[in-house]
Amino acid sequence: MLPELMITVLSGGTGGAKFVQGLSRVVPAEDITVIVNTGDDLEWWGLHVSPDLDSISYALAGQLSRERGWGVEGDSFHCAEAAARLGLPTWFRLGDRDLALHLARTQLLGSGRSLGEATAEIVARFGVRSSVLPMTNQRVETRVSTAAGELNFQEYFVREHYAPTPLGVCFAGAEQASPAPGVLEALAAAQAILIAPSNPITSIGPILAIPGIRHALRAAPAPIAAVSPMVGGAAVSGPAAALMRAAGFAPSYSGVASAYSDFLDVLIADYRDAKWHDQNAALGFSTGVRVHFCDTIMTSEPSKDELARAALSSLGGALDKFCSREAVSP
Amino acid sequence: MLPELMITVLSGGTGGAKFVQGLSRVVPAEDITVIVNTGDDLEWWGLHVSPDLDSISYALAGQLSRERGWGVEGDSFHCAEAAARLGLPTWFRLGDRDLALHLARTQLLGSGRSLGEATAEIVARFGVRSSVLPMTNQRVETRVSTAAGELNFQEYFVREHYAPTPLGVCFAGAEQASPAPGVLEALAAAQAILIAPSNPITSIGPILAIPGIRHALRAAPAPIAAVSPMVGGAAVSGPAAALMRAAGFAPSYSGVASAYSDFLDVLIADYRDAKWHDQNAALGFSTGVRVHFCDTIMTSEPSKDELARAALSSLGGALDKFCSREAVSP
């Protein structure tokens, strides 16, 4: 039996993970396919770490740390403390429970499984009913060029706390990469496509840089809505504003709309920004994108669900039934 | 400056680790070189685990769990619990702090370091002043043939709790292996050689199976004493008795003496077994080995130190100065 509905989400980690968590309570989890950025992946202590795949998997499994926004709720860091004493680098932190996931993934990859197959096995073990797909099975590395030199994304983001001003971003390996099995199919078959409130440049950007994915979005029969991660000219969290500027986009919802203008139908922007709308329009904001204003800041579990409903509601049609609070029991 | 004294110890894990701990408090730690069994090594969760090297390193670093006799004192097992949920095997238990050592070793080996170099770097990080050498840098695997089939040593010992009766033991790869750098030198230069109270078959046996080591023991100018791990016809811990029988030796101190008879000068046996001595002599126990009886059971920190003193005292000569309790402050 085909799912009643197929919703395909493009996502990075933190904000995307919260959004997907809400969405999975508003529509049946098995109807959701998440295509996840892997440009932030890194080899750490010899293990293959996929921060965004991990955050999405933990979010859907109900294990994501609410306090940190990454890793496992209530995790300990005993291994990392011992690793520091042994001289291993520890600027990228891995919790003890979290380590099991990286050990399992590294073993699966070592035994010849693709990243997509390893991810499917891990989320199945977690009891997750949604599909979680890496954007590609190949290695793509997001690199940020800064005044302090070119950095791997995690070096820029975690090690340097995104202090150096970014000058540009590239996705090493993207041109030679191809979408992971299931990615193009999930875009073509979707009844709705949602772009999570993730950094358009370094979270969604790598996905769009994989040859074939941007074209598939343009060609997709489903309506496409994106949730802006920008509120009032700044990112809800992280370095999105500086990265937007470096990529030539305004650090605002209108910049997000511009970044996606070739495939986007609806932009979900924060209601706090509605006051700028007339001005934006006057300044030439005419991407043909419909803007829907609502509260995009997910400070609580109900607010995650509300944002998912707002995104679905903005696309209308067959999705309307999921937009009232009583539609699906959590 | 050369060390005043050079004491070389051959050791396995548990009992050997306790013995070496005492010894390092009785003589200056920097005068001790420990040659360690690596026949129990295994790849676990993709990491190179060297149980006996680990136990010796933790013992000398003051980190060894007293309760368990392996791993790190007070360690947690959060990663292992999460690994079980992800379907990783967990019959071999790795604590969270312990994991850091295996991650560090695996990374060092992956970067081209030998096992000996990796071990030296790890013990240096721990602040250990003794030298810890693997018996060889090559892979040697202790395999136990049992009625239930041939098992890797850890499968036999940990997974099967040494329930299957052992029929024989082999050391796969030993014939092609060579002693790690420093091993033959430490035997030739030693002023005393001690065989720790480790299983003669599966802990000391693999070391003796590396071509050149047994010959170096026979040729060593230093006197050689072994501490028997057998008391009253059984091992103090573990499956030594059954393994001794399988290898054709009596499961007693006299069997231990026989196993080492071609190079041993003194056997330190437990005083509880002194009553058998005349009978053993009557039964043909005439290996030319002098037997020294004392309390060999290390139930406390002082008893570890006492056993080390007894072993040194049995060899006499230059070692006498370390045999009184006041010789070296802990």
Interface residues (C-beta under 8 A of the other chain):
Chain A: W45 G46 L47 V72 D75 S76 H78 C79 A80 E81 A82 A83 R85 L86 G87 L88 G95 D96 R97 D98 L99 A100 L101 L103 A104 T106 Q107 G110 E121 I122 R125 F126
Chain B: W45 G46 L47 V72 D75 S76 H78 C79 A80 E81 A82 A83 R85 L86 G87 L88 G95 D96 R97 D98 L99 A100 L101 L103 A104 T106 Q107 G110 E121 I122 R125 F126
